[in-house]
Amino acid sequence: MNDLKQRTKQFGLRVIRLTQSLPKNREADVIGRQLLRSATSVGANYRAACRGRSAAEFQAKLGIVEEESDESAYWIEMLIEAGLVKAKRCDALLAEANELTAIVVSSIKTSRRNGPKSPSKSSRAAR
């Protein structure tokens, strides 16, 4: 898990550097702020998920990470499609946002599959 903690933090730091270099206009400012909020939230919420006290809390926090990483991808796409940055400059960052989303979705599915189980027939029969 430490690898993903570091990876999500690096994602946020890369977005900080990107937003610092955006053009100084209203459109870039609005989109850049949205991207900055969502991208830095990815790592913060992943860390919170790792401290989850239950499977349900872990899954709920991972759900936030999923939303924020997907939202980050959206804002990066907006920057590109609005012509505020060149696609080549953001390709790796966009790919990372999509990869983080996929990893988190997979983790949520695994956690649900491995989460608390309902009592088996044999344990009910023993009651």
Solvent accessible surface area in square Angstrom, and as a share of the most:
residue,aa,sasa,rsa
1,M,140,0.62
2,N,118,0.60
3,D,115,0.60
4,L,25,0.12
5,K,63,0.27
6,Q,89,0.40
7,R,69,0.25
8,T,1,0.01
9,K,97,0.41
10,Q,70,0.31
11,F,1,0.01
12,G,5,0.05
13,L,66,0.33
14,R,80,0.29
15,V,0,0.00
16,I,56,0.28
17,R,133,0.49
18,L,9,0.04
19,T,22,0.13
20,Q,123,0.55
21,S,58,0.37
22,L,11,0.05
23,P,57,0.36
24,K,178,0.76
25,N,60,0.31
26,R,197,0.72
27,E,102,0.46
28,A,1,0.01
29,D,70,0.36
30,V,78,0.45
31,I,17,0.09
32,G,5,0.04
33,R,129,0.47
34,Q,60,0.27
35,L,0,0.00
36,L,62,0.31
37,R,148,0.54
38,S,2,0.01
39,A,0,0.00
40,T,57,0.33
41,S,25,0.16
42,V,0,0.00
43,G,8,0.08
44,A,62,0.48
45,N,27,0.14
46,Y,8,0.03
47,R,112,0.41
48,A,21,0.17
49,A,0,0.00
50,C,41,0.24
51,R,159,0.58
52,G,25,0.24
53,R,208,0.76
54,S,60,0.39
55,A,33,0.26
56,A,72,0.56
57,E,47,0.21
58,F,40,0.17
59,Q,31,0.14
60,A,64,0.50
61,K,60,0.25
62,L,1,0.01
63,G,19,0.19
64,I,65,0.33
65,V,0,0.00
66,E,56,0.25
67,E,117,0.52
68,E,37,0.17
69,S,0,0.00
70,D,79,0.41
71,E,65,0.29
72,S,0,0.00
73,A,3,0.03
74,Y,107,0.41
75,W,39,0.14
76,I,0,0.00
77,E,66,0.30
78,M,67,0.30
79,L,0,0.00
80,I,36,0.18
81,E,142,0.64
82,A,61,0.47
83,G,64,0.61
84,L,28,0.14
85,V,16,0.09
86,K,160,0.68
87,A,48,0.37
88,K,179,0.76
89,R,129,0.47
90,C,0,0.00
91,D,80,0.42
92,A,66,0.51
93,L,10,0.05
94,L,34,0.17
95,A,46,0.36
96,E,21,0.09
97,A,0,0.00
98,N,71,0.36
99,E,84,0.38
100,L,0,0.00
101,T,23,0.13
102,A,63,0.49
103,I,57,0.29
104,V,1,0.01
105,V,44,0.25
106,S,62,0.40
107,S,36,0.23
108,I,8,0.04
109,K,118,0.50
110,T,52,0.30
111,S,20,0.13
112,R,158,0.58
113,R,158,0.58
114,N,103,0.53
115,G,13,0.12
116,P,122,0.77
117,K,145,0.62
118,S,92,0.59
119,P,71,0.45
120,S,62,0.40
121,K,165,0.70
122,S,85,0.55
123,S,50,0.32
124,R,125,0.46
125,A,87,0.68
126,A,88,0.68
127,R,200,0.73
